[in-house]
Every structure is written in C-alpha cells, then in structure tokens.
Amino acid sequence: GAVVSQHPSRVICKSGTSVKIECRSLDFQATTMFWYRQFPKQSLMLMATSNEGSKATYEQGVEKDKFLINHASLTLSTLTVTSAHPEDSSFYICSASVGLAGGTDTQYFGPGTRLTVL
Amino acid sequence: AQSVSQHNHHVILSEAASLELGCNYSYGGTVNLFWYVQYPGQHLQLLLKYFSGDPLVKGIKGFEAEFIKSKFSFNLRKPSVQWSDTAEYFCAVNARGSGTYKYIFGTGTRLKVLA
C-alpha cells in the first residue's frame, strides 16, 4: 500500500514553455502533499506544502508565480513550472501523507520527474 | 534555524561489516525522526521512524536507530550489511516550526557495499 505515482518521469522542454507534473496517491487519500527539488548530490529541498482544497504554502525563496501548485483532490496534486528556463532543470519529487496530527506523518514518495529545459 | 547533518557523505563497506550512519539535528523542541532509503533507480522509502517511547527503534531489513536526546542524534545502524543495502540514506526530522510541522532532510549518505 501507500503508493505514489508521478507523471511524467522525464520531460524535456524549450525555454519559455510551461510544464505540468502530476502527483497521485494511488491507494490512499492524501490530505497533504509536498513538492521537493533535488539537485545532484544534494538533499531534497522542500519547495511547498499543499493541503487539499487550500492554497499551497511555499518555502522561502520559492517563487509561487513560477511554481504553481494545485491540490484539487485528495489523490492528485500538480506542479506547473511556468515559463521554464534552463536553471529550472532539476529532479522534482512529490510526496504524500495522510496528515496525522503532531508531525508523526510518514511521507510516501513518488519516483520523481527529471525536467530538462533547453 | 532547524537543520539536519549527516556527516558521512560516502561510505564503502564490505559485506558483513557493521554500519553506523550519523545524523544530528538542531532543534530544541519535540521532534519526530525518520530514516529514508533510496535504492538505485527507486524512490525514497521509509526505513524506520521514532516518535516517542523506547529510543531504540527497529526498522525494516535489520536496520535500527537510536535516539539520544542529549546528543541531538539519531544514528542508523545495522550489524551486518549486505550487497543489497547499497543505496542512499537520508535522515529527516519533522519538527514544529512557526505553527506547523516541517520536514527537513539531511544531505544523504551514499552507501556502497562490496560483495
């Protein structure tokens, strides 16, 4: 159980275009979904936290107008990279949790999406 | 600011050797602690977690970790590693910041086990 999928797994796009990445919890309802960015040989950097039906909370330094997050249902969250530029090239990972109180949630991670902006 | 440190970035061991990966965090309040593993080509998955109670927690595949509050540490251990343990290991802390809990990950430790 607790499977999270991401689509697409890889995407290559031209500079200036927008890219949408989907994150789905396949066998559970995810109250909270997280979006991370991982640079080579570095840790996961939390970009934003989204709760179903409400606006995402972005981490400091993350442009909310550039990285649009939508969490319209308990099983789907999307990250749209708008007007992508080569510096946005990275590995984007989503995770989902059921939203237990007290910070005891386990996060279930998707396989990641490799974005390359030419 | 809260932070998580993993001091060993790369570890190479022979099969049957014992493993200990260090994890230290900086936060004075209540924390929930996790170790995640990422096998080659796979996504992150939970190894073990500590919320309260016995500070020695056991996880999957023979891993265990000990929470030492006085040292702000949550080191991961395994008495005898196998080739299949080759992976990247991430320590994570979920701590209450300004009103909400936030996950913070360490930089990861890449473990290579030689057959």
Chai-1 contact restraints between the chains, C-beta under 6 A:
chainA,res_idxA,chainB,res_idxB,connection_type,confidence,min_distance_angstrom,max_distance_angstrom,comment,restraint_id
A,S43,B,F105,contact,1.0,0.0,6.0,A-B,restraint_1
A,S43,B,T107,contact,1.0,0.0,6.0,A-B,restraint_2
A,S43,B,G108,contact,1.0,0.0,6.0,A-B,restraint_3
A,L44,B,F105,contact,1.0,0.0,6.0,A-B,restraint_4
A,G103,B,N32,contact,1.0,0.0,6.0,A-B,restraint_5
A,G103,B,N94,contact,1.0,0.0,6.0,A-B,restraint_6
A,G103,B,Y101,contact,1.0,0.0,6.0,A-B,restraint_7
A,T104,B,N32,contact,1.0,0.0,6.0,A-B,restraint_8
A,T104,B,F51,contact,1.0,0.0,6.0,A-B,restraint_9
A,T106,B,L46,contact,1.0,0.0,6.0,A-B,restraint_10
A,F109,B,H43,contact,1.0,0.0,6.0,A-B,restraint_11
A,F109,B,L44,contact,1.0,0.0,6.0,A-B,restraint_12
A,P111,B,H43,contact,1.0,0.0,6.0,A-B,restraint_13
